[in-house]
Amino acid sequence: QVQVVESGGGLVQAGGSMRLTCVPSRAAFGSLFRTSDMAWYRQVSGQARELVASLSRGENANYADSVKGRFTISKSDAKTTLYLQMNNLKSEDTAVYYCNFLRRPIYWGQGTQVTVSS
């Protein structure tokens, strides 16, 4: 049921950078992944999951106000990998980050933990 796999998280100091990666969990999901609008979500401990960034038609990006100017969402040229470049990280960015479809997210993977230390 899990359709994507996230990676790249870890511990980073405030002001640092990190790049998250999302790929299809199996080859059978590759076509859907490649042709769908995708997004990154995050969930702070004890809070609801929120939309962080989205990528439509492979080129049109939108961001939550809290990360605008610091995060960049993109896909590889083959559109088989989704990235989230995070710069100037803040302690409030600490969360589990998830990759999923923008329009109809149904199944959620394990996510990847990002911890920003002060």
C-alpha positions in Angstrom: 0.0 0.0 0.0 2.9 2.3 0.7 3.8 4.0 -2.6 6.8 6.2 -1.8 9.9 6.1 0.3 11.4 9.2 2.0 15.0 9.6 3.0 17.7 12.2 3.7 16.6 13.3 7.2 18.8 13.6 10.2 20.2 16.0 12.7 21.3 19.4 11.6 22.2 22.7 13.4 20.1 25.8 13.0 21.1 27.7 9.9 22.2 24.5 8.2 20.9 22.8 5.0 19.5 19.4 4.2 18.0 17.7 1.1 15.2 15.2 1.4 14.6 12.6 -1.3 11.4 10.7 -2.2 11.2 7.8 -4.7 8.5 5.3 -5.6 8.4 2.3 -3.4 8.3 -0.1 -6.3 8.6 0.1 -10.1 4.8 -0.4 -10.5 4.2 3.0 -9.0 6.8 4.8 -11.2 4.4 6.0 -13.9 1.9 7.4 -11.4 4.7 9.1 -9.5 6.2 10.6 -12.7 2.9 12.0 -14.0 1.3 13.2 -10.7 1.5 16.5 -8.9 3.5 15.8 -5.7 4.0 17.4 -2.4 6.0 17.4 0.9 4.2 17.3 4.2 5.5 17.4 7.7 4.2 16.6 11.1 5.5 18.1 14.3 5.2 15.8 17.3 1.8 16.1 18.8 0.4 18.2 15.9 -1.5 17.6 12.7 0.3 16.9 9.4 0.6 20.0 7.3 1.4 20.8 3.7 4.9 22.3 3.3 5.5 22.4 -0.5 3.9 21.2 -3.7 5.0 20.8 -7.3 2.4 20.9 -10.1 3.0 19.9 -13.7 6.6 19.3 -12.7 7.5 23.0 -12.6 5.0 25.1 -10.6 5.9 25.2 -7.0 4.0 26.5 -4.0 5.1 26.8 -0.4 3.8 27.3 3.1 4.5 30.8 4.4 6.7 29.3 7.1 9.2 27.9 4.6 8.9 30.3 1.7 12.3 31.5 0.6 14.1 28.7 2.4 12.8 25.5 0.9 12.8 24.4 -2.7 10.8 21.5 -4.1 11.8 19.9 -7.4 11.9 16.7 -9.4 14.7 15.0 -11.2 14.9 15.3 -14.9 13.4 11.8 -15.3 10.7 12.8 -12.8 11.3 9.7 -10.8 12.6 11.4 -7.7 11.2 14.3 -5.7 13.4 16.5 -3.7 13.0 19.1 -0.9 16.0 21.3 -0.5 15.9 22.9 2.9 18.2 25.9 3.7 18.6 28.1 6.7 16.8 25.5 8.9 15.2 26.6 12.1 14.3 24.7 15.2 10.6 25.0 14.3 11.3 22.9 11.1 11.9 19.9 13.3 9.3 17.3 12.2 8.8 14.1 10.4 8.6 14.9 6.7 6.5 12.9 4.3 6.2 12.8 0.5 2.9 12.1 -1.2 0.5 13.1 -3.9 -0.9 16.6 -3.8 -4.4 15.9 -4.8 -5.3 12.5 -3.4 -2.9 11.4 -0.7 -4.2 8.1 0.7 -1.3 6.0 1.8 1.5 7.4 4.0 5.0 6.0 4.3 7.4 6.1 7.3 8.6 9.6 6.5 12.0 10.9 7.4 12.8 12.6 10.7 14.4 16.1 10.5 15.8 17.4 13.8 17.1 21.0 13.9 19.2 21.8 17.0 19.6 25.3 18.4 
